Amino acid sequence: MKLVAGSDPVNLVRTVSGDAAELPFSLSLEKLERETYNSGKEKALTALIAMRHGESTGLAAVGVNHPYFFHQYGIYLFDLGQVPSGEDYVRLKVTVSKFRVPVFIGLVLMIASSVFLLACAVAQLWRRKKKGLFAVLLLVMAASVALIMTRMNPMLRSAEVPPILRSVWFLPHVIAYVVSYALMACAWIAAFTAMVKHDTDSPAGEIFAAGLSLYTLGLVLGVFWAHYAWGSFWSWDIKETLALITWAYGMGLLPFLRPLRTRPGVVFFLTTVFMLLLLLCWFGPSLFRLGGMHSY
């Protein structure tokens, strides 16, 4: 067996004599483990790596969604296969994350801020005493969760899915996004209704804030997922970049959605632009065949 390691996961010919030779430890492949479906398609991939650091030697299990961390270094499994001679190889990415802990703290703070924004939006809606509106929103949220659970659970349990989709972060990431999409669609409908009725006291702003808080949560969960699956918190993948642009526009939009501050027609126009960005982020990479790491 041969070990192919380096800082560039795309380069298959880089060996231990490349960038990996500059690391404070050496790596060698001890064993390759494959878990497959009945058809033979790979379900889980794990490489047992021998690490030598100074006089000490240890064994590390590196798999998809299961990186190995050594001080500020992260070792991630990206690929495995066979060279023309029939010899097995694994492709690793070794990253240096000196600010891993601060980044984790920042992401946790973003989650806390998202929950706080959601609580504020719900409290404002509650003060409006519109029981029918609450019932509709709860129904939309429940239907979104039920839909995604119905579609995802059988797939994750029995279908032949790529190992990267078997991450613990995958389902909550998708659920948060789908529910946020549903709430933002409700906000867009509320903005349209307010424009038609010339209502300056529309709940569109509060509904949009609730949706954006869950969108932020989905984005953060996706960052965690990327860290454990792709080897970095952020890779500027086309879908990641579009999601970030959409989120930034949504955050800038919040102040304009308060009642009595903006004309209903302007609110509808601004939310329509947001929905177009959202649809571009959701369907654009696949529709226009832009590729990227989200193409499974």
Phi and psi in degrees as GROMACS dihedral restraints (atoms count N, CA, C in turn):
[ dihedral_restraints ]
;  ai    aj    ak    al  type     phi  dphi    fc
    3     4     5     6     1  -123.2    20    10
    4     5     6     7     1   143.5    20    10
    6     7     8     9     1  -104.3    20    10
    7     8     9    10     1   126.7    20    10
    9    10    11    12     1  -112.6    20    10
   10    11    12    13     1   115.8    20    10
   12    13    14    15     1  -135.5    20    10
   13    14    15    16     1   151.1    20    10
   15    16    17    18     1   172.0    20    10
   16    17    18    19     1   175.9    20    10
   18    19    20    21     1   -82.2    20    10
   19    20    21    22     1   -14.5    20    10
   21    22    23    24     1  -107.1    20    10
   22    23    24    25     1   106.6    20    10
   24    25    26    27     1   -71.2    20    10
   25    26    27    28     1    -9.9    20    10
   27    28    29    30     1   -85.1    20    10
   28    29    30    31     1   -24.7    20    10
   30    31    32    33     1   -84.2    20    10
   31    32    33    34     1   107.8    20    10
   33    34    35    36     1   -82.6    20    10
   34    35    36    37     1   -15.8    20    10
   36    37    38    39     1   -97.7    20    10
   37    38    39    40     1    -4.3    20    10
   39    40    41    42     1   -70.5    20    10
   40    41    42    43     1   129.2    20    10
   42    43    44    45     1  -113.8    20    10
   43    44    45    46     1  -174.2    20    10
   45    46    47    48     1   -62.3    20    10
   46    47    48    49     1   -19.8    20    10
   48    49    50    51     1   -78.5    20    10
   49    50    51    52     1    -6.0    20    10
   51    52    53    54     1   -86.5    20    10
   52    53    54    55     1  -132.2    20    10
   54    55    56    57     1   -60.0    20    10
   55    56    57    58     1   -32.7    20    10
   57    58    59    60     1   -61.5    20    10
   58    59    60    61     1   -25.3    20    10
   60    61    62    63     1   -67.0    20    10
   61    62    63    64     1   -20.2    20    10
   63    64    65    66     1   -86.7    20    10
   64    65    66    67     1    -4.9    20    10
   66    67    68    69     1   -74.3    20    10
   67    68    69    70     1   155.2    20    10
   69    70    71    72     1   -77.5    20    10
   70    71    72    73     1    12.3    20    10
   72    73    74    75     1  -147.9    20    10
   73    74    75    76     1   160.6    20    10
   75    76    77    78     1  -112.1    20    10
   76    77    78    79     1   154.7    20    10
   78    79    80    81     1  -127.4    20    10
   79    80    81    82     1   144.2    20    10
   81    82    83    84     1  -147.6    20    10
   82    83    84    85     1   143.2    20    10
   84    85    86    87     1   -83.6    20    10
   85    86    87    88     1   122.6    20    10
   87    88    89    90     1   -96.0    20    10
   88    89    90    91     1   -43.4    20    10
   90    91    92    93     1  -156.5    20    10
   91    92    93    94     1   145.1    20    10
   93    94    95    96     1  -117.5    20    10
   94    95    96    97     1   125.9    20    10
   96    97    98    99     1  -118.4    20    10
   97    98    99   100     1   129.9    20    10
   99   100   101   102     1  -120.7    20    10
  100   101   102   103     1   132.5    20    10
  102   103   104   105     1  -111.0    20    10
  103   104   105   106     1   125.9    20    10
  105   106   107   108     1  -122.3    20    10
  106   107   108   109     1   160.2    20    10
  108   109   110   111     1   -78.4    20    10
  109   110   111   112     1   174.6    20    10
  111   112   113   114     1   -60.1    20    10
  112   113   114   115     1   -29.9    20    10
  114   115   116   117     1   -77.1    20    10
  115   116   117   118     1   -10.4    20    10
  117   118   119   120     1    99.6    20    10
  118   119   120   121     1    -9.0    20    10
  120   121   122   123     1   -70.8    20    10
  121   122   123   124     1   141.5    20    10
  123   124   125   126     1   -69.9    20    10
  124   125   126   127     1   136.5    20    10
  126   127   128   129     1  -109.5    20    10
  127   128   129   130     1   -39.6    20    10
  129   130   131   132     1  -147.5    20    10
  130   131   132   133     1   145.7    20    10
  132   133   134   135     1  -129.0    20    10
  133   134   135   136     1   130.6    20    10
  135   136   137   138     1  -141.0    20    10
  136   137   138   139     1   135.2    20    10
  138   139   140   141     1  -119.4    20    10
  139   140   141   142     1   129.1    20    10
  141   142   143   144     1   -90.7    20    10
  142   143   144   145     1   115.6    20    10
  144   145   146   147     1  -110.9    20    10
  145   146   147   148     1   130.0    20    10
  147   148   149   150     1   -87.9    20    10
  148   149   150   151     1   125.3    20    10
  150   151   152   153     1  -112.0    20    10
  151   152   153   154     1   131.4    20    10
  153   154   155   156     1  -117.7    20    10
  154   155   156   157     1   119.3    20    10
  156   157   158   159     1  -127.1    20    10
  157   158   159   160     1   104.6    20    10
  159   160   161   162     1    66.5    20    10
  160   161   162   163     1  -123.2    20    10
  162   163   164   165     1   -93.1    20    10
  163   164   165   166     1    -7.9    20    10
  165   166   167   168     1   -97.9    20    10
  166   167   168   169     1   148.0    20    10
  168   169   170   171     1  -131.5    20    10
  169   170   171   172     1   135.6    20    10
  171   172   173   174     1  -139.3    20    10
  172   173   174   175     1   166.1    20    10
  174   175   176   177     1  -113.8    20    10
  175   176   177   178     1   128.6    20    10
  177   178   179   180     1  -120.9    20    10
  178   179   180   181     1   135.9    20    10
  180   181   182   183     1   -97.1    20    10
  181   182   183   184     1   117.9    20    10
  183   184   185   186     1  -118.3    20    10
  184   185   186   187     1   123.2    20    10
  186   187   188   189     1  -141.3    20    10
  187   188   189   190     1   171.0    20    10
  189   190   191   192     1   -63.7    20    10
  190   191   192   193     1   129.2    20    10
  192   193   194   195     1    69.8    20    10
  193   194   195   196     1     5.8    20    10
  195   196   197   198     1  -135.2    20    10
  196   197   198   199     1    73.7    20    10
  198   199   200   201     1   -72.9    20    10
  199   200   201   202     1   164.7    20    10
  201   202   203   204     1  -113.4    20    10
  202   203   204   205     1   127.4    20    10
  204   205   206   207     1  -105.9    20    10
  205   206   207   208     1   130.5    20    10
  207   208   209   210     1  -130.0    20    10
  208   209   210   211     1   101.8    20    10
  210   211   212   213     1    55.2    20    10
  211   212   213   214     1  -122.8    20    10
  213   214   215   216     1   -88.9    20    10
  214   215   216   217     1     3.2    20    10
  216   217   218   219     1   -96.5    20    10
  217   218   219   220     1   141.1    20    10
  219   220   221   222     1  -121.2    20    10
  220   221   222   223     1   131.0    20    10
  222   223   224   225     1  -113.2    20    10
  223   224   225   226     1   120.7    20    10
  225   226   227   228     1  -124.5    20    10
  226   227   228   229     1   142.6    20    10
  228   229   230   231     1   -91.9    20    10
  229   230   231   232     1   122.7    20    10
  231   232   233   234     1  -108.3    20    10
  232   233   234   235     1   -31.8    20    10
  234   235   236   237     1  -164.1    20    10
  235   236   237   238     1   158.4    20    10
  237   238   239   240     1  -151.4    20    10
  238   239   240   241     1   160.4    20    10
  240   241   242   243     1   176.9    20    10
  241   242   243   244     1  -154.3    20    10
  243   244   245   246     1  -132.7    20    10
  244   245   246   247     1   140.4    20    10
  246   247   248   249     1   -79.8    20    10
  247   248   249   250     1   166.5    20    10
  249   250   251   252     1   -53.5    20    10
  250   251   252   253     1   -28.0    20    10
  252   253   254   255     1   -76.2    20    10
  253   254   255   256     1    -5.5    20    10
  255   256   257   258     1    94.4    20    10
  256   257   258   259     1    -1.0    20    10
  258   259   260   261     1   -81.4    20    10
  259   260   261   262     1   136.6    20    10
  261   262   263   264     1   -72.0    20    10
  262   263   264   265     1   149.3    20    10
  264   265   266   267     1  -140.8    20    10
  265   266   267   268     1   156.5    20    10
  267   268   269   270     1  -124.1    20    10
  268   269   270   271     1   148.9    20    10
  270   271   272   273     1  -114.0    20    10
  271   272   273   274     1   119.0    20    10
  273   274   275   276     1  -112.0    20    10
  274   275   276   277     1   159.1    20    10
  276   277   278   279     1  -125.3    20    10
  277   278   279   280     1   125.1    20    10
  279   280   281   282     1  -107.6    20    10
  280   281   282   283     1   117.1    20    10
  282   283   284   285     1  -115.2    20    10
  283   284   285   286     1   154.7    20    10
  285   286   287   288     1  -109.1    20    10
  286   287   288   289     1   118.2    20    10
  288   289   290   291     1  -121.1    20    10
  289   290   291   292     1    77.6    20    10
  291   292   293   294     1   -67.0    20    10
  292   293   294   295     1   -25.9    20    10
  294   295   296   297     1  -110.1    20    10
  295   296   297   298     1    31.3    20    10
  297   298   299   300     1   -59.7    20    10
  298   299   300   301     1   -46.5    20    10
  300   301   302   303     1   -64.5    20    10
  301   302   303   304     1   -48.7    20    10
  303   304   305   306     1   -59.2    20    10
  304   305   306   307     1   -36.9    20    10
  306   307   308   309     1   -64.7    20    10
  307   308   309   310     1   -42.6    20    10
  309   310   311   312     1   -60.0    20    10
  310   311   312   313     1   -43.6    20    10
  312   313   314   315     1   -62.2    20    10
  313   314   315   316     1   -42.5    20    10
  315   316   317   318     1   -61.5    20    10
  316   317   318   319     1   -41.0    20    10
  318   319   320   321     1   -66.7    20    10
  319   320   321   322     1   -39.0    20    10
  321   322   323   324     1   -63.8    20    10
  322   323   324   325     1   -39.1    20    10
  324   325   326   327     1   -64.3    20    10
  325   326   327   328     1   -36.4    20    10
  327   328   329   330     1   -64.6    20    10
  328   329   330   331     1   -38.7    20    10
  330   331   332   333     1   -63.2    20    10
  331   332   333   334     1   -44.8    20    10
  333   334   335   336     1   -62.1    20    10
  334   335   336   337     1   -41.7    20    10
  336   337   338   339     1   -64.1    20    10
  337   338   339   340     1   -38.8    20    10
  339   340   341   342     1   -63.4    20    10
  340   341   342   343     1   -44.4    20    10
  342   343   344   345     1   -63.6    20    10
  343   344   345   346     1   -39.8    20    10
  345   346   347   348     1   -63.7    20    10
  346   347   348   349     1   -42.8    20    10
  348   349   350   351     1   -62.7    20    10
  349   350   351   352     1   -41.0    20    10
  351   352   353   354     1   -63.2    20    10
  352   353   354   355     1   -44.0    20    10
  354   355   356   357     1   -62.9    20    10
  355   356   357   358     1   -41.2    20    10
  357   358   359   360     1   -64.2    20    10
  358   359   360   361     1   -42.4    20    10
  360   361   362   363     1   -64.3    20    10
  361   362   363   364     1   -42.9    20    10
  363   364   365   366     1   -65.1    20    10
  364   365   366   367     1   -40.9    20    10
  366   367   368   369     1   -62.3    20    10
  367   368   369   370     1   -40.3    20    10
  369   370   371   372     1   -66.8    20    10
  370   371   372   373     1   -38.3    20    10
  372   373   374   375     1   -66.7    20    10
  373   374   375   376     1   -36.5    20    10
  375   376   377   378     1   -64.6    20    10
  376   377   378   379     1   -37.4    20    10
  378   379   380   381     1   -67.5    20    10
  379   380   381   382     1   -21.4    20    10
  381   382   383   384     1   -73.7    20    10
  382   383   384   385     1   -16.0    20    10
  384   385   386   387     1    56.9    20    10
  385   386   387   388     1    42.3    20    10
  387   388   389   390     1  -106.4    20    10
  388   389   390   391     1    88.9    20    10
  390   391   392   393     1   -63.7    20    10
  391   392   393   394     1   -36.1    20    10
  393   394   395   396     1   -62.8    20    10
  394   395   396   397     1   -40.0    20    10
  396   397   398   399     1   -64.4    20    10
  397   398   399   400     1   -42.7    20    10
  399   400   401   402     1   -61.6    20    10
  400   401   402   403     1   -41.5    20    10
  402   403   404   405     1   -62.8    20    10
  403   404   405   406     1   -42.1    20    10
  405   406   407   408     1   -64.8    20    10
  406   407   408   409     1   -45.1    20    10
  408   409   410   411     1   -64.8    20    10
  409   410   411   412     1   -42.0    20    10
  411   412   413   414     1   -64.1    20    10
  412   413   414   415     1   -37.7    20    10
  414   415   416   417     1   -65.4    20    10
  415   416   417   418     1   -41.7    20    10
  417   418   419   420     1   -63.3    20    10
  418   419   420   421     1   -44.4    20    10
  420   421   422   423     1   -65.0    20    10
  421   422   423   424     1   -44.5    20    10
  423   424   425   426     1   -64.1    20    10
  424   425   426   427     1   -41.0    20    10
  426   427   428   429     1   -65.3    20    10
  427   428   429   430     1   -38.6    20    10
  429   430   431   432     1   -64.5    20    10
  430   431   432   433     1   -45.9    20    10
  432   433   434   435     1   -63.7    20    10
  433   434   435   436     1   -44.7    20    10
  435   436   437   438     1   -61.2    20    10
  436   437   438   439     1   -41.4    20    10
  438   439   440   441     1   -62.9    20    10
  439   440   441   442     1   -48.2    20    10
  441   442   443   444     1   -70.0    20    10
  442   443   444   445     1   -36.4    20    10
  444   445   446   447     1   -66.3    20    10
  445   446   447   448     1   -39.9    20    10
  447   448   449   450     1   -64.0    20    10
  448   449   450   451     1   -39.9    20    10
  450   451   452   453     1   -79.8    20    10
  451   452   453   454     1   -34.4    20    10
  453   454   455   456     1   -87.0    20    10
  454   455   456   457     1   -41.1    20    10
  456   457   458   459     1   -59.6    20    10
  457   458   459   460     1   -49.8    20    10
  459   460   461   462     1   -60.2    20    10
  460   461   462   463     1   -36.1    20    10
  462   463   464   465     1   -64.4    20    10
  463   464   465   466     1   -44.2    20    10
  465   466   467   468     1   -71.8    20    10
  466   467   468   469     1   -26.5    20    10
  468   469   470   471     1   -87.9    20    10
  469   470   471   472     1   -39.4    20    10
  471   472   473   474     1  -125.2    20    10
  472   473   474   475     1   -26.1    20    10
  474   475   476   477     1   -77.8    20    10
  475   476   477   478     1   163.7    20    10
  477   478   479   480     1   -88.0    20    10
  478   479   480   481     1    91.5    20    10
  480   481   482   483     1  -107.4    20    10
  481   482   483   484     1   153.8    20    10
  483   484   485   486     1   -61.0    20    10
  484   485   486   487     1   147.8    20    10
  486   487   488   489     1   -56.1    20    10
  487   488   489   490     1   -31.6    20    10
  489   490   491   492     1   -64.2    20    10
  490   491   492   493     1   -26.1    20    10
  492   493   494   495     1   -83.2    20    10
  493   494   495   496     1    -1.5    20    10
  495   496   497   498     1   -94.6    20    10
  496   497   498   499     1    22.9    20    10
  498   499   500   501     1   -77.7    20    10
  499   500   501   502     1   147.9    20    10
  501   502   503   504     1   -66.3    20    10
  502   503   504   505     1   -20.8    20    10
  504   505   506   507     1   -84.7    20    10
  505   506   507   508     1   -14.0    20    10
  507   508   509   510     1   -65.3    20    10
  508   509   510   511     1   -54.5    20    10
  510   511   512   513     1   -64.3    20    10
  511   512   513   514     1   -49.2    20    10
  513   514   515   516     1   -62.5    20    10
  514   515   516   517     1   -33.4    20    10
  516   517   518   519     1   -60.6    20    10
  517   518   519   520     1   -46.6    20    10
  519   520   521   522     1   -69.8    20    10
  520   521   522   523     1   -42.5    20    10
  522   523   524   525     1   -61.2    20    10
  523   524   525   526     1   -46.5    20    10
  525   526   527   528     1   -59.4    20    10
  526   527   528   529     1   -42.0    20    10
  528   529   530   531     1   -66.2    20    10
  529   530   531   532     1   -47.1    20    10
  531   532   533   534     1   -63.8    20    10
  532   533   534   535     1   -43.4    20    10
  534   535   536   537     1   -63.7    20    10
  535   536   537   538     1   -38.7    20    10
  537   538   539   540     1   -64.8    20    10
  538   539   540   541     1   -39.7    20    10
  540   541   542   543     1   -59.6    20    10
  541   542   543   544     1   -43.2    20    10
  543   544   545   546     1   -64.6    20    10
  544   545   546   547     1   -43.2    20    10
  546   547   548   549     1   -66.4    20    10
  547   548   549   550     1   -39.3    20    10
  549   550   551   552     1   -68.4    20    10
  550   551   552   553     1   -32.3    20    10
  552   553   554   555     1   -64.7    20    10
  553   554   555   556     1   -39.1    20    10
  555   556   557   558     1   -64.0    20    10
  556   557   558   559     1   -40.0    20    10
  558   559   560   561     1   -63.1    20    10
  559   560   561   562     1   -39.7    20    10
  561   562   563   564     1   -64.1    20    10
  562   563   564   565     1   -41.6    20    10
  564   565   566   567     1   -64.4    20    10
  565   566   567   568     1   -41.3    20    10
  567   568   569   570     1   -63.7    20    10
  568   569   570   571     1   -38.1    20    10
  570   571   572   573     1   -66.5    20    10
  571   572   573   574     1   -39.0    20    10
  573   574   575   576     1   -65.0    20    10
  574   575   576   577     1   -42.5    20    10
  576   577   578   579     1   -62.8    20    10
  577   578   579   580     1   -41.5    20    10
  579   580   581   582     1   -63.8    20    10
  580   581   582   583     1   -37.2    20    10
  582   583   584   585     1   -66.3    20    10
  583   584   585   586     1   -42.5    20    10
  585   586   587   588     1   -65.3    20    10
  586   587   588   589     1   -41.0    20    10
  588   589   590   591     1   -91.4    20    10
  589   590   591   592     1    -0.4    20    10
  591   592   593   594     1    55.4    20    10
  592   593   594   595     1    43.5    20    10
  594   595   596   597     1   -94.4    20    10
  595   596   597   598     1   118.3    20    10
  597   598   599   600     1   -92.1    20    10
  598   599   600   601     1     2.7    20    10
  600   601   602   603     1  -118.1    20    10
  601   602   603   604     1    43.4    20    10
  603   604   605   606     1   -76.0    20    10
  604   605   606   607     1   145.6    20    10
  606   607   608   609     1   -81.7    20    10
  607   608   609   610     1    10.2    20    10
  609   610   611   612     1   -57.4    20    10
  610   611   612   613     1   -38.5    20    10
  612   613   614   615     1   -63.2    20    10
  613   614   615   616     1   -45.5    20    10
  615   616   617   618     1   -66.5    20    10
  616   617   618   619     1   -40.8    20    10
  618   619   620   621     1   -64.6    20    10
  619   620   621   622     1   -41.8    20    10
  621   622   623   624     1   -63.1    20    10
  622   623   624   625     1   -41.1    20    10
  624   625   626   627     1   -62.2    20    10
  625   626   627   628     1   -40.3    20    10
  627   628   629   630     1   -63.2    20    10
  628   629   630   631     1   -43.6    20    10
  630   631   632   633     1   -65.1    20    10
  631   632   633   634     1   -40.4    20    10
  633   634   635   636     1   -67.4    20    10
  634   635   636   637     1   -33.2    20    10
  636   637   638   639     1   -63.8    20    10
  637   638   639   640     1   -40.6    20    10
  639   640   641   642     1   -72.5    20    10
  640   641   642   643     1   -32.1    20    10
  642   643   644   645     1   -62.9    20    10
  643   644   645   646     1   -42.1    20    10
  645   646   647   648     1   -62.0    20    10
  646   647   648   649     1   -42.3    20    10
  648   649   650   651     1   -61.2    20    10
  649   650   651   652     1   -43.7    20    10
  651   652   653   654     1   -63.0    20    10
  652   653   654   655     1   -38.7    20    10
  654   655   656   657     1   -63.7    20    10
  655   656   657   658     1   -44.1    20    10
  657   658   659   660     1   -66.4    20    10
  658   659   660   661     1   -42.7    20    10
  660   661   662   663     1   -61.7    20    10
  661   662   663   664     1   -35.5    20    10
  663   664   665   666     1   -65.8    20    10
  664   665   666   667     1   -35.0    20    10
  666   667   668   669     1   -66.0    20    10
  667   668   669   670     1   -42.6    20    10
  669   670   671   672     1   -60.7    20    10
  670   671   672   673     1   -44.3    20    10
  672   673   674   675     1   -60.1    20    10
  673   674   675   676     1   -45.3    20    10
  675   676   677   678     1   -60.7    20    10
  676   677   678   679     1   -37.5    20    10
  678   679   680   681     1   -62.1    20    10
  679   680   681   682     1   -40.5    20    10
  681   682   683   684     1   -89.4    20    10
  682   683   684   685     1   -13.4    20    10
  684   685   686   687     1  -109.2    20    10
  685   686   687   688     1   -40.7    20    10
  687   688   689   690     1  -108.4    20    10
  688   689   690   691     1    -6.4    20    10
  690   691   692   693     1    94.5    20    10
  691   692   693   694     1     2.1    20    10
  693   694   695   696     1  -156.2    20    10
  694   695   696   697     1   153.7    20    10
  696   697   698   699     1   -66.7    20    10
  697   698   699   700     1   -33.4    20    10
  699   700   701   702     1  -147.4    20    10
  700   701   702   703     1   134.3    20    10
  702   703   704   705     1  -124.8    20    10
  703   704   705   706     1     5.1    20    10
  705   706   707   708     1    56.6    20    10
  706   707   708   709     1    34.8    20    10
  708   709   710   711     1   -61.7    20    10
  709   710   711   712     1   152.6    20    10
  711   712   713   714     1   -57.8    20    10
  712   713   714   715     1   -41.0    20    10
  714   715   716   717     1   -72.5    20    10
  715   716   717   718     1   -38.7    20    10
  717   718   719   720     1   -59.6    20    10
  718   719   720   721     1   -45.6    20    10
  720   721   722   723     1   -64.0    20    10
  721   722   723   724     1   -44.0    20    10
  723   724   725   726     1   -63.8    20    10
  724   725   726   727     1   -37.8    20    10
  726   727   728   729     1   -64.2    20    10
  727   728   729   730     1   -40.0    20    10
  729   730   731   732     1   -66.4    20    10
  730   731   732   733     1   -41.7    20    10
  732   733   734   735     1   -62.8    20    10
  733   734   735   736     1   -43.6    20    10
  735   736   737   738     1   -62.7    20    10
  736   737   738   739     1   -44.0    20    10
  738   739   740   741     1   -62.8    20    10
  739   740   741   742     1   -44.3    20    10
  741   742   743   744     1   -62.7    20    10
  742   743   744   745     1   -41.7    20    10
  744   745   746   747     1   -63.9    20    10
  745   746   747   748     1   -41.3    20    10
  747   748   749   750     1   -63.1    20    10
  748   749   750   751     1   -40.9    20    10
  750   751   752   753     1   -64.7    20    10
  751   752   753   754     1   -39.3    20    10
  753   754   755   756     1   -70.1    20    10
  754   755   756   757     1   -21.1    20    10
  756   757   758   759     1   -80.5    20    10
  757   758   759   760     1   -26.7    20    10
  759   760   761   762     1   -51.3    20    10
  760   761   762   763     1   -48.0    20    10
  762   763   764   765     1   -61.8    20    10
  763   764   765   766     1   -24.2    20    10
  765   766   767   768     1   -84.9    20    10
  766   767   768   769     1    -6.3    20    10
  768   769   770   771     1   -98.8    20    10
  769   770   771   772     1     3.9    20    10
  771   772   773   774     1   -71.3    20    10
  772   773   774   775     1   144.4    20    10
  774   775   776   777     1   -59.7    20    10
  775   776   777   778     1   145.8    20    10
  777   778   779   780     1    70.5    20    10
  778   779   780   781     1     1.4    20    10
  780   781   782   783     1   -97.9    20    10
  781   782   783   784     1   -30.1    20    10
  783   784   785   786     1  -133.9    20    10
  784   785   786   787     1   145.9    20    10
  786   787   788   789     1   -63.4    20    10
  787   788   789   790     1   142.0    20    10
  789   790   791   792     1   -54.7    20    10
  790   791   792   793     1   -36.1    20    10
  792   793   794   795     1   -65.6    20    10
  793   794   795   796     1   -38.6    20    10
  795   796   797   798     1   -66.9    20    10
  796   797   798   799     1   -41.6    20    10
  798   799   800   801     1   -59.8    20    10
  799   800   801   802     1   -43.6    20    10
  801   802   803   804     1   -63.6    20    10
  802   803   804   805     1   -42.3    20    10
  804   805   806   807     1   -62.3    20    10
  805   806   807   808     1   -45.6    20    10
  807   808   809   810     1   -64.8    20    10
  808   809   810   811     1   -41.5    20    10
  810   811   812   813     1   -70.3    20    10
  811   812   813   814     1   -30.6    20    10
  813   814   815   816     1   -65.6    20    10
  814   815   816   817     1   -42.5    20    10
  816   817   818   819     1   -60.2    20    10
  817   818   819   820     1   -41.6    20    10
  819   820   821   822     1   -62.3    20    10
  820   821   822   823     1   -44.6    20    10
  822   823   824   825     1   -63.0    20    10
  823   824   825   826     1   -36.3    20    10
  825   826   827   828     1   -64.8    20    10
  826   827   828   829     1   -41.6    20    10
  828   829   830   831     1   -62.7    20    10
  829   830   831   832     1   -40.7    20    10
  831   832   833   834     1   -63.2    20    10
  832   833   834   835     1   -43.6    20    10
  834   835   836   837     1   -66.4    20    10
  835   836   837   838     1   -38.0    20    10
  837   838   839   840     1   -63.0    20    10
  838   839   840   841     1   -41.3    20    10
  840   841   842   843     1   -66.4    20    10
  841   842   843   844     1   -38.5    20    10
  843   844   845   846     1   -74.5    20    10
  844   845   846   847     1   -49.4    20    10
  846   847   848   849     1  -105.9    20    10
  847   848   849   850     1   -19.6    20    10
  849   850   851   852     1   -54.2    20    10
  850   851   852   853     1   -53.5    20    10
  852   853   854   855     1   -57.4    20    10
  853   854   855   856     1   -37.8    20    10
  855   856   857   858     1   -79.8    20    10
  856   857   858   859     1   -40.9    20    10
  858   859   860   861     1   -64.5    20    10
  859   860   861   862     1   -42.6    20    10
  861   862   863   864     1   -97.1    20    10
  862   863   864   865     1     7.6    20    10
  864   865   866   867     1    52.9    20    10
  865   866   867   868     1    51.9    20    10
  867   868   869   870     1   -82.9    20    10
  868   869   870   871     1    -9.6    20    10
  870   871   872   873     1    72.8    20    10
  871   872   873   874     1  -146.4    20    10
  873   874   875   876     1   100.8    20    10
  874   875   876   877     1   176.7    20    10
  876   877   878   879     1   -76.8    20    10
  877   878   879   880     1    -9.8    20    10
  879   880   881   882     1   -91.2    20    10
  880   881   882   883     1     7.7    20    10
  882   883   884   885     1   -92.1    20    10
  883   884   885   886     1   104.4    20    10
